[in-house]
Amino acid sequence: MSTLTKSDMIEHLMDQLNLTRQEGRCLVENFFDELSESLIEGKEVKLSGFGNFELKDKSSRPGRNPKTGEPVSVTARRVVTFKTGQKFRQKVDDYLFETQ
């Protein structure tokens, strides 16, 4: 299994859309900036055919230090979650069944 990086995305945009490296980098950076800003503002991000990024509030709870076993309090926080869309999930499932 490999990792997709921003650099890989830029290379793909350069190949597929004949963009310069600078144009590809600008496009990728702007996409992630827009996604981040929307989430920071508390907005849900929906990407049709891909999935949804949502903010969830987690309440404080008791936990423990895994090294010492000592009880600690885990503070309340806000986390970003991702839920895949049906089309994307189906593409992944189809690919997995084809490769088996």
Long-range contacts (C-beta under 8 A, 24 or more apart in sequence): 6-32, 39-80, 47-85, 48-85, 49-85, 49-87, 49-88, 50-84, 50-85, 50-87, 50-88, 51-82, 51-83, 51-84, 51-85, 51-88, 52-82, 52-83, 52-85, 53-80, 53-81, 53-82, 54-80, 54-81, 54-82, 54-83, 55-79, 55-80, 55-81, 56-80, 56-81
